[in-house]
């Protein structure tokens, strides 16, 4: 499912206008990104947690030239699914 399909599905279920659903969704995603970028965790109870982790620097190999190279460490966003989400996906209540 892509974003426009998700917006349409929510609009169908809530009978709200698509433009309002899109505004709320865009604002929610922007807020999650800003908070995680600032090092904060975003917990959506029953759904999951968005957070920032640090990936250590490591050695790598260029697959074309087989030359060794250093890959710098970096901050990366992560998502950890909540228990309710996990149970729903597994088909358990």
C-alpha positions in Angstrom: 0.0 0.0 0.0 1.3 3.4 -0.9 0.5 6.7 0.8 -2.4 7.8 -1.4 -4.0 4.4 -1.0 -3.6 4.7 2.8 -5.1 8.2 2.8 -8.0 6.9 0.8 -8.6 3.9 3.1 -8.6 6.2 6.2 -10.9 8.6 4.4 -13.3 5.7 3.6 -13.3 4.5 7.2 -13.6 7.8 8.9 -15.7 9.6 6.2 -13.4 12.6 6.5 -12.1 14.6 3.5 -8.9 13.2 2.0 -7.2 16.6 2.2 -7.6 16.7 6.0 -6.4 13.1 6.3 -3.3 14.0 4.2 -2.6 17.1 6.3 -2.8 15.1 9.6 -0.6 12.3 8.2 2.0 14.8 6.8 2.1 16.6 10.1 2.4 13.4 12.1 5.3 12.1 9.9 7.1 15.4 10.0 6.8 15.5 13.8 8.1 11.9 14.2 11.0 12.7 11.9 11.9 16.0 13.8 11.7 14.3 17.2 13.9 11.3 16.1 16.3 13.6 14.4 16.7 15.4 17.7 17.4 12.2 19.5 14.0 11.7 21.1 12.0 8.5 21.1 8.5 8.5 19.7 6.3 5.9 21.4 2.9 5.1 19.9 1.3 2.8 22.4 0.4 -0.6 20.9 2.1 0.3 17.6 5.7 0.8 18.3 8.7 3.1 18.9 10.7 5.2 16.5 14.2 6.0 17.8 17.7 6.9 16.7 20.7 4.5 17.0 24.4 4.8 16.1 25.9 2.5 13.6 29.6 2.0 14.3 32.3 2.6 11.7 33.3 -0.6 9.9 35.5 -1.9 7.1 34.0 -2.7 3.8 35.0 -3.9 0.3 34.1 -2.2 -3.0 32.4 -5.0 -4.9 33.6 -3.7 -8.3 37.3 -3.2 -7.5 37.6 -5.4 -4.4 39.4 -2.4 -2.8 39.1 -2.2 1.0 37.4 0.9 2.3 36.4 2.5 5.6 32.6 3.0 6.1 32.0 5.9 8.6 29.7 5.5 11.6 26.4 7.2 11.3 23.1 7.9 13.0 20.2 5.7 11.7 16.5 5.8 12.5 15.0 2.5 13.7 11.5 1.2 14.4 10.6 -1.4 17.0 7.1 -2.8 16.7 4.9 -2.9 19.8 3.4 -6.1 21.3 -0.1 -5.3 20.1 1.2 -4.8 16.5 3.3 -8.0 16.7 0.3 -10.1 17.9 -1.9 -8.7 15.2 0.6 -9.6 12.5 0.9 -13.1 14.0 -2.8 -13.5 14.1 -3.1 -13.6 17.9 -5.3 -11.5 20.1 
